[in-house]
Each structure stands twice: as C-alpha cells, then as structure tokens.
C-alpha cells in the first residue's frame, strides 16, 4: 500500500507540476529535473540497492546496468 500511495502522490505531483510550470524557462525546468533525478538516485542507493544486493547478489548489479542502458536507449529514441 505504501508503494501504491507513493506512486499516486508522485503522479499527481508530476501532473500538477507540468501544468503549473508550463511557461517556465527550460533552464529552470532542467535544474528541477536534475534535483529530482538526484533525489531518486539517492533514495535508490540508500534503500533499494542494499537490500537488492543482499537478496539478489550479483544480479542486482547486472539488472541495474541493463536498466541504465535501456533507459538511455529509450531516451535516444524519444529525441
């Protein structure tokens, strides 16, 4: 239930942010995106990665690398 609540809250925040910040300069949006990405990486590094490595051993690292490559590839496809 915690993850579902977090997903709903983050989805609403993204929709509201996109609506309220539609006329803001791209440099400001980029700074906000960088801060948000840093927060996501920090939370993953402190909460998810340690337990994933403990439970999945080397598969956690391999899965992370594959996910990063896929994310970069999808970003390139999106333009």
C-alpha positions, 0 to 999 in steps of 0.5 A, a space after each residue: 500500500 505504501 508503494 501504491 500511495 507513493 506512486 499516486 502522490 508522485 503522479 499527481 505531483 508530476 501532473 500538477 507540476 507540468 501544468 503549473 510550470 508550463 511557461 517556465 524557462 527550460 533552464 529552470 525546468 532542467 535544474 528541477 529535473 536534475 534535483 529530482 533525478 538526484 533525489 531518486 538516485 539517492 533514495 535508490 542507493 540508500 534503500 533499494 540497492 542494499 537490500 537488492 544486493 543482499 537478496 539478489 547478489 550479483 544480479 542486482 548489479 547486472 539488472 541495474 546496468 541493463 536498466 541504465 542502458 535501456 533507459 538511455 536507449 529509450 531516451 535516444 529514441 524519444 529525441 
